[in-house]
Amino acid sequence: MQQLVLGSTSPFRSVLLEKLGLPFLTDAPDIDESRLPGESPTTLVMRLAETKAREVATRHPQALIIGSDQVACVDGAILGKPGDRENAIAQLTAASGKTVKFYTGLCLYDAATARAQVEMESFTVHFRELDSDQIARYVDREQPFNCAGSFKSEGLGITLFSALEGRDPNSLIGLPLILLVEMLNDHRIRLP
């Protein structure tokens, strides 16, 4: 089997990929993640997932590279990683009582053949009405500063929601495993 490389330093994506039981390396992509003028959220995450994979492939020329990127959208605005407490509170305040769409781009790039499979998985989160105290307590407890949308659904973030909709709950965490298994299958990597 070709070496598998996760083009990410996200500990959340690494934990998800470990579920598949395949050996893999991680390598941090060094790219500009800025949105292009007029770029849609879906185009953005697919472009960034592929760009990350291709950049990592420069250091792993025979490997299969996994690139992934995610954004959250509420009321037409893209929510990235908040970075700090103030931005996390602002994002969760904006999401309170609303529906937030998550778009996760996934690329499986075969560096040996330069073949890229790029797709996008969406997931919908319905937020409960949250007051400022609930939001502050949540942010202070989980400190979701490196999570698009300012929550960790695999943790206490689940208390913020009234409903979840989507094919793969792993995509909400940042790596759509069902889609990845389909892509790996195309490379004759059979799971389980």
Backbone as a ProteinNet text record, in pm:
[ID]
protein_1_A
[PRIMARY]
MQQLVLGSTSPFRSVLLEKLGLPFLTDAPDIDESRLPGESPTTLVMRLAETKAREVATRHPQALIIGSDQVACVDGAILGKPGDRENAIAQLTAASGKTVKFYTGLCLYDAATARAQVEMESFTVHFRELDSDQIARYVDREQPFNCAGSFKSEGLGITLFSALEGRDPNSLIGLPLILLVEMLNDHRIRLP
[TERTIARY]
83.9	0	88.2	46.7	118.3	113.7	216.9	217.5	99.8	28.8	-83.1	-36.5	-62.7	-20.5	-140.9	-166.8	-271.3	-209.3	-253.4	-200.3	-269.3	-240.8	-307.8	-233.7	-239.1	-189.2	-304.2	-426.8	-543.9	-544.7	-544.5	-553.4	-687.8	-791.8	-925	-927.5	-865.2	-860	-775.3	-666	-581.9	-659.1	-733.6	-812.7	-916.1	-979.3	-1077.5	-1012.1	-899.2	-832.2	-785.3	-747.7	-706.2	-817.3	-943.6	-1056.5	-1048.9	-985.9	-980.2	-874.7	-786.6	-687.3	-576.1	-556.6	-449.9	-331.3	-209	-93.9	-86.7	-52.6	-39.5	57.6	109.4	192.6	110.1	153.9	93.6	201.4	158.3	248.4	166.3	218.2	146.3	160.6	48.9	57.5	86.4	163	196.5	137.7	12.6	-56.3	-126.9	-164.1	-247.4	-392.5	-463.4	-600.6	-703.1	-660.1	-750.8	-855.9	-973.7	-1083.3	-1060.6	-1084.9	-1073	-1199	-1188.1	-1306	-1418.6	-1536.9	-1654.1	-1658.8	-1562	-1555.1	-1663	-1737	-1841.7	-1777.1	-1849.5	-1794.6	-1756.4	-1837.6	-1807.8	-1683.5	-1672.3	-1553.2	-1429.4	-1442.3	-1330.9	-1276.7	-1363.8	-1314.4	-1258.3	-1315.2	-1260.9	-1124.9	-1112.1	-983.3	-876.6	-910.2	-811.2	-772.9	-869	-837.2	-736.8	-760.8	-669.2	-534.1	-536.1	-411	-325.8	-388.3	-315.4	-252.5	-330.5	-279.8	-162.7	-176.5	-69.8	57.9	41.2	158.6	231.4	159.5	221.1	286.4	228.4	283.8	424.2	461.3	596.8	702	662.7	755.4	734.7	629.4	596.5	555.6	652.3	619	560.4	557.3	499.2	376.8	332	227.1	87.4	-10.6	-148.9	-167	-206.9	-217.9	-364.7	-401.7	-537.1	-532.5	-608.9	-623.9	-768.9	-791.8	-927.9	-935.4	-1049.6	-1072.6	-1221.1	-1253	-1391.8	-1425.1	-1546.9	-1602.2	-1744.5	-1789.6	-1927.9	-1991.6	-2119.7	-2190.7	-2320.6	-2341.8	-2467.2	-2510.3	-2634.4	-2689.7	-2603.5	-2547.3	-2466.7	-2323.5	-2287.4	-2151.1	-2069.6	-1944.2	-1853.8	-1792.2	-1801	-1737.8	-1616.8	-1500.9	-1381	-1350.8	-1225.3	-1181.5	-1177.1	-1234.4	-1243.3	-1109.1	-1021.2	-889.9	-882.9	-990.2	-987.9	-1129.2	-1136.7	-1262.5	-1365.5	-1324.7	-1417.6	-1483.3	-1403.7	-1459	-1545.9	-1508.4	-1589.6	-1726.8	-1730.3	-1858.6	-1941.3	-1878.9	-1950.6	-2008.1	-1929.9	-1978.7	-2097.1	-2087.6	-2196.9	-2320.4	-2301.2	-2413.9	-2485	-2407.7	-2465.7	-2539.6	-2494.5	-2555.1	-2676.3	-2692	-2800.5	-2937	-3010	-3143.8	-3147.7	-3033.6	-3027.4	-2975.2	-2980.5	-2925.7	-2789.6	-2690.5	-2555.2	-2517.3	-2470.8	-2425.7	-2273.9	-2226.2	-2082.5	-2048.5	-1943	-1894.5	-1751.9	-1728.6	-1595.3	-1547	-1437.6	-1375.2	-1278.5	-1274	-1184.7	-1114.2	-983.6	-904.5	-818.4	-821.2	-725.1	-638.1	-513.2	-420.7	-313.8	-304	-201.2	-80.1	19.7	137.6	214.2	208	281.7	222.6	90.3	24.3	-33.6	-29.7	-87.3	-238.5	-302.7	-448.8	-510.7	-604.2	-671.7	-820.9	-871	-1014.6	-1055.2	-1146.8	-1187	-1338.7	-1389.7	-1534.4	-1563.6	-1691.7	-1735.3	-1849.9	-1846.9	-1952.9	-2014.1	-2146.7	-2212.3	-2278.5	-2297	-2361.1	-2433.7	-2553	-2635.7	-2653	-2634	-2650.3	-2758.8	-2857.7	-2962.8	-2929.5	-2904	-2868.2	-2992.2	-2984.9	-3087.8	-3073.4	-3175.2	-3164.4	-3072.6	-2966.7	-2867	-2856.2	-2848.9	-2828.4	-2678.1	-2642.9	-2501.2	-2426.5	-2493.9	-2428.5	-2396.6	-2490.9	-2467	-2348	-2345.5	-2238.2	-2103.9	-2097.9	-1971.5	-1924.1	-2016.4	-1977.5	-1921.4	-1988.6	-1941.5	-1801.3	-1783.7	-1655.2	-1544.4	-1572.7	-1470.9	-1435.7	-1533.3	-1507	-1431.4	-1475.1	-1412.7	-1308.2	-1307.8	-1211.6	-1196.7	-1304.9	-1305	-1245.4	-1130.6	-1073.1	-1016.6	-989.2	-936.9	-1039.5	-1167.8	-1275.8	-1367.8	-1387.4	-1480	-1617.6	-1675.5	-1805.5	-1800.6	-1683.2	-1661.5	-1724.4	-1724.5	-1772.4	-1706.2	-1712.4	-1664	-1783.8	-1836.9	-1956.4	-1928.7	-1803	-1767.7	-1756.1	-1770.9	-1764	-1891.8	-1876.2	-1989.5	-2067.5	-2010.3	-2078.9	-2213.5	-2230.3	-2357.1	-2472.5	-2445.1	-2550.6	-2602.1	-2535.2	-2574.3	-2679.5	-2704.3	-2784	-2923.3	-3015.4	-3147.2	-3157.9	-3077	-3078.9	-2955.5	-2919.3	-2808.1	-2858.1	-2812.9	-2852.5	-2730.7	-2712.8	-2603.3	-2572.2	-2498.7	-2463.4	-2357.6	-2262.9	-2148.4	-2116	-2143.7	-2113.8	-1965	-1879.3	-1735.3	-1700.8	-1781	-1754.2	-1769.5	-1854.3	-1872.4	-1745.2	-1669.8	-1545.1	-1428.4	-1445.9	-1343.9	-1287.7	-1333.2	-1283.2	-1395.4	-1458.8	-1569.4	-1518.8	-1528.2	-1471	-1544.7	-1675.7	-1749.6	-1700.4	-1687.3	-1636.5	-1491.4	-1410.4	-1270.4	-1258.9	-1340.1	-1337.4	-1372.3	-1469.9	-1504.2	-1385.7	-1316.4	-1199.1	-1086.2	-1062.1	-957.5	-990.4	-1117.6	-1161.5	-1124.9	-1134	-1094.4	-944.7	-867.7	-722.8	-690.8	-792.6	-782.1	-739.2	-771.5	-749.9	-885.7	-902.6	-1032.4	-1043.1	-1153.4	-1180.1	-1317.1	-1342.6	-1239.6	-1155.5
-118.3	0	124.4	225	351.4	413.6	490.3	565.5	662.9	671.3	763.4	880.5	1003.3	1122.6	1213.7	1251.6	1348	1486.6	1567.4	1702.3	1797.1	1781.6	1861.3	1845.7	1949	1938.1	1932.8	1923	1918.2	1789.4	1800.8	1679.3	1609.9	1684.6	1627.1	1538.7	1585.9	1505.6	1379.7	1391.6	1273.9	1167	1208.6	1113.1	1045.1	1122.1	1061.8	960.8	998	907.2	779.3	788.5	669.8	566	608.9	514.8	410.7	447	353.8	246.4	261	157.7	149.6	253.6	255.9	336.3	290.5	371	498.4	609.3	734.3	827.8	919.5	1028	1156.1	1256.3	1388.8	1486.2	1583.1	1686.3	1813.9	1922.7	2049.9	2119.1	2145.9	2220.9	2368.5	2428.5	2569.7	2643.3	2688.8	2755.9	2881	2965.6	3081.4	3033.8	3046.9	2998.6	3109.4	3220.3	3331.8	3295.9	3348.7	3331.4	3423.5	3372.4	3452.3	3537.3	3652.6	3738.2	3662.3	3666.4	3602.1	3451.5	3391.9	3245.7	3194.2	3094.7	3035.3	2949.2	2924.3	2837.9	2698.6	2642	2506.9	2506.2	2605.8	2615.4	2639.8	2724	2754.6	2629.3	2550	2432.9	2325.9	2313.2	2215.3	2260.8	2388.9	2441.8	2427.5	2464.2	2457.2	2313.2	2221.5	2080.2	2028.7	2061.5	2015.8	2086.9	2216.1	2291.4	2238.4	2207.7	2150.2	2016.9	1931.7	1799.2	1811.5	1897.2	1912.8	1971.2	2063.5	2121.7	2016.7	1936.4	1829.6	1726	1702.8	1603.9	1640.7	1766.6	1805.6	1741.4	1703.9	1638.8	1487	1437.3	1294.5	1252.4	1245.4	1229	1094.4	996.4	866.5	832.5	924.6	896.2	932.3	881.5	927	1033.6	1152.5	1265.3	1299.1	1318.4	1360.1	1507.7	1587.5	1728.5	1755.2	1840.8	1871.3	2015.1	2077.3	2212.4	2227.3	2314.6	2329	2473.7	2512	2639.6	2616.6	2707.8	2710.2	2836.9	2829.6	2945.9	2967.1	3091.6	3130.3	3262.6	3267.6	3388	3436.5	3343.5	3377.8	3418	3427.5	3466.1	3341.8	3342.9	3232	3253.6	3149.8	3150.6	3058.1	3110.9	3027.9	2989.8	2962.4	2935.4	3068.7	3074.1	3203.4	3257.2	3169.8	3214.7	3260.9	3320.3	3368.4	3368.3	3397.3	3393	3490	3612.4	3714.3	3673.6	3624.4	3581.1	3456.6	3365.3	3244.9	3283.2	3374	3419.2	3487.4	3568.4	3635.4	3534.4	3432.1	3331.5	3254.9	3212.5	3136.7	3223.9	3349.9	3442	3454.5	3464.6	3473.8	3345	3230.9	3101.8	3067.1	3131.7	3100.2	3103.6	2991.2	2981.3	2967.6	2949	2945	2810.8	2798.4	2682	2720.4	2638.1	2662.2	2546.9	2582.2	2482	2470.1	2348.4	2320.7	2256.1	2306.3	2252.4	2204.4	2077.2	2019	1968.4	2026.8	1981.3	1869.4	1768.9	1654.6	1625.3	1608.5	1570.6	1449.7	1350.5	1240.4	1253.8	1287.4	1316.3	1208.8	1145.6	1044	1116	1138.4	1214.2	1141.5	1009.7	933.9	951.4	969.1	980.9	1119.9	1205.9	1342.2	1339.4	1233.4	1222.2	1274.8	1366.7	1424.5	1391.8	1338	1320.7	1430.1	1516.6	1628.3	1633.6	1633.6	1641.1	1723.2	1749.7	1829.2	1757.5	1761.5	1702.2	1814.2	1819.4	1921.8	1858.2	1940	1895.8	2016.1	1994.5	2103.2	2088.3	2199.7	2203.7	2305.1	2261.8	2350.7	2385.9	2513.9	2560	2590.9	2559.5	2602	2752.6	2814.4	2953.7	2953.2	3030.1	3032.4	3173.8	3183.9	3317.2	3341.3	3463.8	3501.7	3425	3392.6	3315	3172.8	3109.9	2974.4	2974.5	3072.7	3080.9	3102	3194.5	3222.8	3100.4	3031.7	2912.4	2804.7	2786.4	2686.7	2722.6	2844.4	2887.3	2875.2	2913.8	2905.6	2761.2	2673.2	2533.4	2459.6	2475.7	2396.6	2472.6	2602.4	2684.4	2636.8	2646.5	2594.1	2691.8	2746.2	2855	2810.5	2681.1	2631.9	2547	2571.7	2495.4	2588.6	2559	2639.3	2636.3	2752.8	2760.4	2770.5	2755.6	2774.7	2669.7	2544.7	2438.9	2306.5	2214.6	2078.3	1985.3	1937.8	1852.9	1721.6	1679.3	1554.2	1571.9	1693.8	1723.2	1789.1	1889.2	1960	2040.3	2061	2133.3	2074.1	1945.7	1879.6	1944.4	2008	2072	2200.3	2249	2372.5	2349.9	2224.9	2193.4	2142.5	2167.2	2105.1	1988.1	1990.3	1879.6	1886.6	1770.6	1757.9	1684.6	1727.1	1661.7	1642.8	1521.2	1496.5	1349.6	1316.2	1176.4	1123.9	1209.4	1162.7	1262	1227.7	1320.5	1351.7	1266.7	1294.4	1418.9	1448	1566.9	1692.9	1690.1	1805.1	1831.5	1728.1	1741.1	1777.6	1757.5	1804	1703.3	1577.2	1477.6	1378.1	1391.2	1301.9	1160.6	1074	939.5	853	866.2	784.9	817	944.3	987.4	943.9	955.7	913.6	764.2	683.1	537.9	508.9	581.7	563.8	598	707.5	746.9	644.9	597.5	497.1	368.7	333.5	215.4	226.1	346.7	368.1	343.4	349.1	321.8	179.2	96.1	-44.4	-63.3	32.9	17.5	-17.8	-144.2	-196.4	-189	-130	-120.7	-175.6	-248.5	-296.2	-403.9
0	0	0	-77.5	-77	61.8	94.8	219.3	216.4	327.1	341.6	427.3	380.5	453.1	471.3	593.7	624.7	619.8	524.9	509.8	605	732.8	835.4	967.2	1047.5	1184.2	1283.5	1233.2	1320.5	1401.9	1534.3	1615.1	1596.8	1562.7	1543.2	1418.4	1311.2	1188.8	1208.9	1282.3	1309	1385.3	1486.2	1565.5	1476.4	1389.4	1298.9	1205.5	1145.3	1052.1	1122.2	1247.9	1324	1330.9	1322.7	1327	1215.4	1102.7	989.2	1005.4	1104	1131.3	1028.9	951.2	851.4	904.6	876.4	917.1	831.5	895.7	820.3	890	811.7	862.3	857.1	930.3	916.4	869.7	793.4	742.7	727	779	776.4	641.7	574.1	449.2	478.6	391.9	407.1	286.7	302.2	192.7	243.7	151.2	180.6	176.8	288.6	295.6	274	216.9	192.2	88.4	108.4	13.8	-105.9	-224.4	-345.2	-362.9	-425.8	-445.3	-515.4	-456.1	-514.3	-502.2	-434.2	-422.8	-328.8	-373.5	-289.6	-181.4	-72.4	33.3	-17.2	-105.3	-153.9	-242.4	-327.5	-412.8	-327.8	-227.2	-136.6	-70.1	-7.6	66.5	-25.8	-144.5	-238.7	-290.4	-321.7	-368.8	-261.5	-137	-29.8	3.2	1	27.2	-76.4	-203.1	-307.8	-299.2	-272.6	-262.3	-147.4	-35.2	78.3	39.5	-25.1	-63.1	-161.5	-259.9	-358.8	-296.5	-202.2	-137	-54	20.1	100.3	9.7	-106.5	-200.7	-247.6	-240.8	-282.3	-192.5	-71.5	22.3	31.1	-34.1	-31.8	-173.3	-265.5	-407.9	-448.4	-361	-395.1	-310.4	-227.9	-129.1	-178.6	-104.6	-116.6	-9.1	-51.1	40.2	61.6	187.6	222.2	259.2	185.3	218.2	253.1	351.2	392.8	439.6	417.2	466	495.1	590.5	632.8	664	628.2	672.4	719.5	803.4	848.6	793.8	758.7	704.8	781.2	822.9	887.2	825.3	784.6	720.8	605.1	530.2	414.2	444.6	571.5	609.5	644.3	603.5	634.7	771.6	854.4	985.5	979.4	1001.2	1006.2	1149.7	1177.1	1313.9	1388.4	1506.2	1574.8	1624	1668.2	1713.9	1857.7	1908.3	2046.9	2105.8	2235.1	2309.7	2253.2	2227.1	2179.2	2047.3	1954.1	1825.5	1840.1	1928.9	1950.9	2005.8	2099.8	2155	2046.3	1964.4	1855.4	1756.1	1721.3	1627.4	1685	1809.9	1870.2	1891	1919.3	1931.6	1796.8	1689.9	1555.7	1517.3	1567.3	1533	1619.2	1732.5	1825.8	1757.1	1768.2	1711.5	1560.9	1498.6	1352.3	1301.5	1171.2	1102.8	1045.1	1072.2	1023.2	930.9	811.6	715.3	723.1	730.7	728.2	595	534.4	408.7	432.1	401.7	419	284.5	239.1	115.7	147.7	60.8	79.3	-52	-43.8	-160.4	-124.4	-209.5	-201.2	-326	-303.6	-412.7	-419.3	-535.3	-558.5	-617	-534.2	-577.1	-687.9	-689.6	-790.8	-930.5	-939.9	-1070.4	-1095.5	-995	-1001.9	-1021.3	-974.8	-982.6	-854.2	-869.8	-753.8	-759	-649.1	-631.6	-532.7	-572.7	-488	-481.5	-358.8	-338.7	-214.4	-195.4	-81.4	-12.1	119.6	201.6	284.6	288.5	370.4	491.9	592.2	715.7	774.4	826.9	879.1	1029.3	1098.8	1244	1278.1	1355.3	1403.2	1548.3	1572.4	1706.5	1789.1	1916.5	2011.9	2032.8	2088.4	2132.7	2254.5	2249.4	2356.3	2412.1	2545.2	2602.1	2620.5	2650.8	2657.9	2766.8	2877.9	2983.7	2937.5	2866.4	2815.9	2718.9	2632.4	2533.3	2602.3	2695.5	2765.7	2844	2912.1	2988	2894.9	2780.7	2686.5	2635.8	2590.9	2534.9	2639.3	2762.8	2867.5	2901.9	2891.6	2926.4	2816.3	2690	2582.2	2500.6	2508.8	2434.9	2289.7	2211.9	2074.1	1973.2	2004.4	1925	1789.5	1774.4	1646.4	1572.2	1599.8	1538	1459.3	1331.2	1250.8	1315.7	1337.5	1401.5	1551.9	1611.7	1756.3	1845.6	1801.9	1891	1855.9	1951.1	1932.8	1949.9	1839.2	1846.1	1917.2	1917.3	1983.7	2134.7	2182.1	2325.3	2372.8	2455.9	2514.3	2410.2	2294.1	2188	2151.6	2174.2	2143	2219.8	2333.2	2412.8	2348.5	2245.6	2178.6	2070.1	2032.8	1915	1948.6	1853.7	1862.9	1765.1	1659	1562.3	1473.3	1417.7	1324.3	1200.3	1081.9	957.4	868.5	822.3	728.8	717.5	614.2	586.1	681.6	719.1	797.1	908.3	1032.9	1142.6	1156.4	1101	1104	1023.2	921.3	840.4	923.9	1022.6	1111.2	1192.2	1219.4	1295.6	1202.4	1072.4	979.6	881.9	887.8	793.7	762.2	646.1	610.6	578.8	676.2	661.6	561.3	551.7	454.3	313.4	283	152.9	133.7	237.1	227.5	200	265.8	241.4	95.5	40	-100.8	-190.7	-158.5	-237.8	-225.3	-103.4	-82.7	-157.5	-161.6	-234.6	-382.4	-438	-577.2	-598.1	-490.6	-495.8	-448.8	-447.8	-409	-263.6	-181.3	-37.2	20.9	53.7	97.5	249.6	293.4	436.6	464.7	569.3	661.6	595.7
[MASK]
++++++++++++++++++++++++++++++++++++++++++++++++++++++++++++++++++++++++++++++++++++++++++++++++++++++++++++++++++++++++++++++++++++++++++++++++++++++++++++++++++++++++++++++++++++++++++++++++

